[in-house]
């Protein structure tokens, strides 16, 4: 029963690499776990011990069970596919864990720590390994009409583990931008929405981040950072990274900014700070602002002509009187 409940919970939580983190952080009246992410390096044969802290904000004593599952990338949106130990793939980490075997007792308004022991096998191939440690609240409740108590399992918290095994020479940090595009080629209004698809062809997770530069007629008009959220791309997977350029133009600048633009993305990744870049172009013609300007100009001309006619009529009347 515990495994089935865990799977249901994991499917709901696997919206992004940080989805589990957000869910955990937003339970002020329930339980809280820290750290939310553990990312470190090790060598074959090494052992580590990491402390997980769980805080109970509830007014009742709770019983907690600890488990672990590996995760792999699912799709390009950053979702996770959590798999049990028996389905461990090439990047399995959970099988290296030693977790508490007995349930943890946590009093109301209190905190408990437990150790996650990690032993990297002597023959572990170089690369990245990924798993999540889950803390499950198990409540016992007596139902009317039934003898004894019924155990209710409520999965609540998860902490992600990213482990890098091997030396810099052994790790393969490889990636490339396989697609860079805007959602349109012709814009009459901002923002300009764009998409970067980054493929990780190596054996370690990468965080591609860098700069978006906007130019018009070869002159820079704007530049801003990209992927400051540190979204990770797991090995042998593609990640969609989206963004938008809002263009901080005033009314006059918008009219004068009509023309073709180029947008270049330059991303760095890995310990060697490898750089990849792509460039695209699009047109920006602010029809609304141009229409207002033309309308205002026409109105000004009409008023000027009307004023001149009125002035000439006044001169004619004055001359007639004399």
Secondary structure, 3 states (H helix, E strand, C coil): CHHHHHHHHHHHHCCCCCHHHHHHHCCCCCEEEECCEEEEEECCCCEEEEEEEEEECCCCCEEEEEEEEEEEEECCCCEEEEECHHHCCCCECHHHEECCCCCEEECCCEEEEEEEEEECCCCCCCEEEEEEEEEEEEEEECCCCCCCCEEEEEEEEEEEEEEEECCCCCCCCCEEEEEEEECCCEECCCCEEEEEEEEECCCCCECCEEEEEEEECCEEEEEEEECCCCCCECCCEEEEEEEEECCCCCHHHHHHCCEEEEEEEEEEECCCCEEEEEEEEEEECCHHHHHHHHHHHHHHHHHHHHHHHHHHHHHHHHHHHC
